[in-house]
Amino acid sequence: MDSDSLWTQSAQQFQQIFGEGLSRALQSFQQLEHSAPTASAPPDIKFSPEKLQELQKQYMDEAGKLWLQGLKGAPEKPADKRFAGEGWSSNPVATFSAAAYLLNARTLMGLADAVETDAKTRARIRFAVEQWIAAMAPSNFLAFNAEAQKKAIETQGESIAKGVANLLHDMRQGHVSMTDESLFEVGRNVATTEGAVVFENELFQLLEYKPLTAKVYERPFLLIPPCINKFYILDLQPENSLIRYAVEQGMHTFVVSWRNPDDSLAHKTWDDYVEDGAMAAIDVVQNITGAKQINALGFCVGGTILSNALAVLAARGDEPVASATFLTTLIDFTDTGILDVFINEAFVQFRELQMGQGGMMKGQDLASTFSFLRPNDLVWNYVVGNYLKGETPPPFDLLYWNSDSTNLPGPFYAWYLRNFYLENNLVKPGKLTVCGEKMDLSSLKLPVYIYGSREDHIVPINAAYASTQVLPGKKRFVMGASGHIAGVINPPAKGKRSHWIRADGKLPKTLDAWLEGAQEHPGSWWTDWSDWLKSHAGKQVAAPKAYGKGSKFKAIEPAPGRYVKQKA
């Protein structure tokens, strides 16, 4: 056989072996995204010949080196935290299996990038391959996990018994434990800032917080968190609570605590959350305080709801909000990051048929989807620790909150998917009708503070910055380090991370252009934001001595209230 024929045969075998891996990965992706039973088969896999040839050569070279290392009994220890334990390094066979797995994983990812197709399909293939690779790691199986085997021997099987007990416990509770949830209780050691519930309807409770200063700013401050999570991410502990920080800055602070929906709310729509949620909260805060205008903050989906509420109010000739803060918020949905792999017409139609007229998007399904965006950190890491090693995960308030999932009404969820994620209708003047009013964001003249996190995988930093090109009022944009949550929950006292500000205040069309003139500042962005907020908060007045106002808005129960304690 000549060299060309040998090369062709080798290339065909290489493509067949790894092409099958891609197909399996795509099938796994279809299961993960909960596609309709009639979902189409995985696309025909075709590769760029040049990239395939380069990848094959690289694979053969690295496999040859690894094989020689294996014959010498001294394969190099992989630089991957999944294989960092002594059990892996002290066992040459385990080290070799880990190195071989990582080589195959790199090759599959290279093949995903070499597929000749459109950008979205390639992204979906890449995501599917990442899921399949993460699931197939030898560290996930007791038969191959040298570290778990070592621990089982050292504990005389006790770790295996504990692992089985952990598995049974997690099966009963319905999700993988990321922390020791028995150590936390909402209202006892998380969500402890002092306050009271002063209003409630079927969608939310309004919390008013006790002032910590003798005087407060005359314009009250309302926080609208995402309804896809519980509000106490903003009030985990006193030292990292954005809510407590706002109160300490002299803000008369109110927070929306969304109800965790049950079947009685399965018919609720996006309009309901805007009108009976955000707009109702704004009205109650005005009534309690007597303020003509308030300041408002929206976080993530809460920010999208707030932007809609402001546009509805503007269409009705009302401007009750003096300034708005948007934290990691999508308003322009052009770039939705990794979540875009789930969104297409077929998927949205399926959700509309499934729950668009009523039903419930289960909180655990949402939580699982978000966890699989980072499978090694938020799924398999705990499978290995909890079940194979029999460990109890350490206490961590943020992960306790992350496991405290919330449901969403089906009509709300389906409408949100189509009009924002799929069609990006919010930035099209007059395209959307919300609460009977045509949406036109150009009518929002109020000043806004826009924050985005540099490594955010839920609201990509480019998407956060895109709001600066949509909202017409005076704007301040700040970029923080880290991700969707850690970037936001970054109190000044910790002295962690950094943030970027452009001193000249210019907001060019792209983030890259903005970054050219931005300066990095050490520490939290909270101080910059609080200085900005104070400039829109009016004069200082005596702090209120009691919660609510009269008999209509009296204290119903202490914060954090009943709604936040409801489980999905």
Secondary structure, DSSP 8 states (H G I E B T S, - for coil): --HHHHHHHHHHHHHHHHHHHHHHHHHHHHHHTT--TT--------B-HHHHHHHHHHHHHHHHHHHHHHHTT-----S-GGG-SHHHHT-HHHHHHHHHHHHHHHHHHHHHHHB-S-HHHHHHHHHHHHHHHHHT-GGGSTTT-HHHHHHHHHTTTHHHHHHHHHHHHHHHHTS--SS-GGG--BTTTBS-S-EEEEEE-SSEEEEEE--SSSEEESS-EEEE--TTS-GGGGSSSGGG-HHHHHHHTT--EEEEEE----GGGTT--HHHIIIIIIIHHHHHHHHHH--S-EEEEEETHHHHHHHHHHHHHHHTT---EEEEEEES--SS-S--GGGGGG-SHHHHHHHHHHHTTS-EE-HHHHHHHHHTTSHIIIIIHHHIIIIIS-------HHHHHHHS---EEHHHHHHHIIIIIIT-GGGSTTT-EETTEE--GGG--S-EEEEEETT-SSS-HHHHHHGGGT--S-EEEEEESS-TTTTTS--GGG--SEEEE-TT----SSHHHHHHT-EEEES-SHHHHHHHHHTTS--EEE--SSSSBTTTB---EETT-SGGG---
